Amino acid sequence: MWRFIVGLGLIVAACASGERRAVTTSQGGSSTAAANDCDDDHPKRCVELGIQYSEGDGVPKDQAKAVVLTQRGCDGGDQVGCLNLAMFYREGMGVPVDASRAANLYKAACDGGEPRGCYELGGMYEDGLGVPKDEVIGLKLYERGCVTGSPEACGALATLYADGQVVAKDLTKAVSLYRIACDGEHQPACVNLGVMYQRGTGVAKDAVRAAALYQAACNAEVALGCTNLGQLYLRGEGVELDLARGHKLIERGCRELVPSSPACAD
């Protein structure tokens, strides 16, 4: 679970990127070629074909077939396959929901060198989903994922330092970690970094920088990036006052947010 810091000064829960999608690999050519190569010696091909069937990309959408192919890839040692299979079990995509099995698969991916697996498993420990709730283990998994290359893990770790509940509060470190995550194109972290700049929390206040971060997130369809940017336009903070643009951005963001969201209250 990803948490945003909202420009109004509240913290709300929000999924890291909306609808979960299979982790992609480099494209492997046509579905026919991938099917021919999908065997124990080419697990990556199985995973690529599984993604195509899961998303209906060039082939009829068939989630049951996607599960079989992805399982074969994971069994063959492809850690992206294990990540995607974990998502299928976590979300009930073509299989019954099984959070415990999802956690085991994320662990296998993490232990196999896939940093996203560490991040996902950390979130399950933080939430107590499929594993006993243990925020300290979650923290350690976020640290492991961050240092091995998961921007999502760096962003989650940043939020723990910003909150100061699992670790000692350290706003400067939170800013540094959000920056790493944002530089890794994890746009929800860019929103939170923008809030830090807007407030001058852990970093010198810079509304212009905040606006640029919100704009990038909004361009990537992160709803709170749009609403936070809209609020800046309504106040002329870091941008030229533009009421029409401000309302339009807030309306755009609120189409993706629940009506009770503080950003949409007005």
N, C-alpha and C positions, 0 to 999 in steps of 0.2 A: 504494500500500500504506500502510495506517495502522498506527501502532504505539501500543500502550497501555503506560503505566507501571503495573505491577501493584503492589498494596499490599504484596506481599512484598519489594519492592525490586528486582525483575527487570524486564526489558523484553522483550516478546514481540511477534511480528508478528501483526497481525489486520486483516482488511478493515475499511474505515471503517464500513460499515453492514450487514455480512452480505451477503445476496443483492442484487446490483445491480438497480436498477429504472430504467425510463425516467424521465427528468426530466419532470415534469408542467408543463403550461401551464394557463392559466385555462380552465375548461370551456366548450366551444363548443356546447352543446345536444345534440340527438340525433345518432346516427351517420348517419342519413339526411341531416339538414341539413348535417352536416360533409362528407359525401361529395359533396353537390351543390355545396358551396362550395370543395372542394379543387381548385384550379387554380393557374395561374402567378401570379394576382393575389392569392391567399389561401393562401400557404404555411403559415401557422399552422394553418389548418384541416386541412391534410394531416398535420401533425405530431400534432395532437390525435387524429385518427382512427387514426394509426399507433400511438399509445399504447393506444387502446382495443383494437385488434386484437392488440397484443403481450400485453396483460394479460387479454384476454377480458372486457372491461368493457362489457356491453350488446350485445356481438356475439360470434359464435363466435371463439375464439382462432385466429389465423392469422398466424404469425410471418413467413411469406414475404410476405404482403400488407402487414404492418407495415413490412417493409424497403422495399418499393416506395414506400409512402406517405411514409415518413420521408425517403427519398432525394429525393423530389420536393420536400418541404418544405425540406430542406437546400439543394438546387439553387436554390430560390426565395429563398434568403437568410435563412431562419429559423435562427438559431444554436442554438436548443434542438434543432431537428431534426438539426443536425450533431453535437451532443453525443450524442443518442440513437443515431444511426447509428454513431458511433464505438464506443459501447458494444456494439452488435450485432456489429461486426467484432472487437472485443477479446474478447468472450465467445463468439463463434461462434453467435449467435442468429439462425437463419434464413439465415446465410451462413457460408462457411468462415472460420475464425479467420485474421485478417490484422492483426497488431499494427502493422505499418508503416502500413497504411491508416488504422487507428484513430488513430495518432499524428498523421497529416496532417489528419484531421478535427478532432481536438482543437485543433490549431494554428489551423485555420480559425476555429473557434469562439472561441478566445482572441483572435486578431487582430480578430475581428468584435465584440469587446466583451463576450463571455460569460465572466465570471470563473471559472466552474466548468471551462471548457475549459483555462484556465491551470493550475488545480490538477491536473487529470487528466494533462495533458501533463508537468507537473513530476514527477509520480509515475512516469511512464514513463521519464523521463530518470534519475531516482534509481535505478530498478530495471534500467535498460538493456533495456526492453521495447519493441521496434519501432523503437528509436533507439539510437545508441551511448550507453553508460552515461556520464553526466556530471552529478555531483552539484551542481556549481556552477551549471550551467544550470537544474537542478531547483530550486535555491534561488532563483534569480532569477524563475523562473516562479511559485513559491509567493509571493514578495513581490508580484509583479504581481497575482496572483489575490487576495491578501489586501487590498491597498489598493483594489481595485475591487469588493470585496464578497463574496468567497467565504469563509465561516467555515471550510470544510474546509481551504483554503489557509493560513489563519491558524493553524489547529491543527497542520498539517504543519510550518509554519515554526517554531512554538513548540518542537516536538520536536527540530528541528535545533539550536536555541539551548540546549535542555536537555542534549543530547548533547555539544555542542561539538566535533563532528567536521568539519563542513563550514564552520562559522563559529566564532568565539571563543565559548566557553561563557558564557552570560549568563542565569542563572536568573531574575533579576528580569524580564528581557524575556520569557523563556519564560512566566512566570506571566501577564504582561500580555496576551500573544498567546493563551494558552489561555482567558483570560477573555473576550476578544473573540469567539473561536470558540464558547465555551459560551453567551455571550449571544445568539449567532446560532443557537442551538438545535442545534449540532453536539454531540450527547451524548457521543461518544467523547472529545472534548476536555474535557468536564465531568468525566469519570472521571480524566483525567490532572491536571486542576486540583485535583480532590479529593485525589489522592495528594500533590501539592505542599503542600496545607494540612495533610494528615495528618502529613507528615514535617517540616513547617516548612522547606521547601526553597524559597528565593527569596521567601518570604512568612512572616509570623508564624504559628506553629503554631496550628491551630484545628480540632480534631477534630469539633466541632459543625458547622462549615461543610463539612468533608469529608463528613460523613454526609449532609448535605442534598444535596450534589452527587451522591453515589453513589445516593441515593434517586431523584433526578430521572432519572438515567441508567437505573437499573433499571426505573423506570416506563415508559421508552421502549424496553424490551426489549434493553438493552445488557448482555450477560451479566456482564462484569467489574464493572459497577456493582453488580449483585446480590451477587457473591461478596465484593467489597471491603466492602460494607455489612454483609454477614453476619459477616465477621471482626470488625468493630467491635462488633457485638452480642455476639459471643462473649467479647470482652474488656471490654465496658462502656466503650468509648472513644468519647466524644462522644455516646453514647446510653446509655440505661439497660440494664444487663446483662440479656440475654434469650437464654438458650442455645437454646431451642426456635426462636425466630424467626431466630437466627443460622444454625442448621443448615438451616432451611427456605430461607433466602435463598441460601445456598451451594449447596444442592441445585438450586434453580431456575436459578442461573447455570451450574452445571456440566452441566446438560442441553444447553447450547448450546456448551460448550467441549470441546476434546479431553480425553480422560481423563488425559493426561500433564501438563495444565496445572498449574503450581505452586499455583494457587488451589484445585485440586481434589485435591491429593496426599493429603490426609487423609480 
